[in-house]
């Protein structure tokens, strides 16, 4: 279980030190679970938070999400990719 890691698509009004970047993705082409969009979003964001905690971070700022759809032939599905900057509050 991860501690309460703050995530935001913007910046925060606190002093912080940048620890590095974190990223994760989910591809329905490779993975069959989870099924719903909400579950996929939760899966990816939880992995980002786990990564940030391992780095000793308190927050992830400037988080970005990108979804790609693949369709045609025998392969169909989607991928959700997310990344952000891990910071530690001073």
Phi, psi and omega in degrees: 000131182272153174290177184283090180272125177284137175233136178212149177277353179244206178260176177235155182263057176222152174285136181210164174245134179282127179262333180150192181254153173227150178208158175198164179210163172225131179239121178287347177287323182267317184256141180262342178235148355284169187260316187277159178299321179296319179293321179295315179300314179298318179301310183293315181292324177296321177295321176299315180295321177299316178298316181297320179296318178298330179277352182086019183276162176252338184206162172235119182250165178054041180290136178232146179235142177222129178245133177238137177252135178241127179209141180137138180065223183269349184254123175218142178163194180214161177229135173247120180246137179222147177207159179192177181258124180273130180232155175242129179291142178270000000 
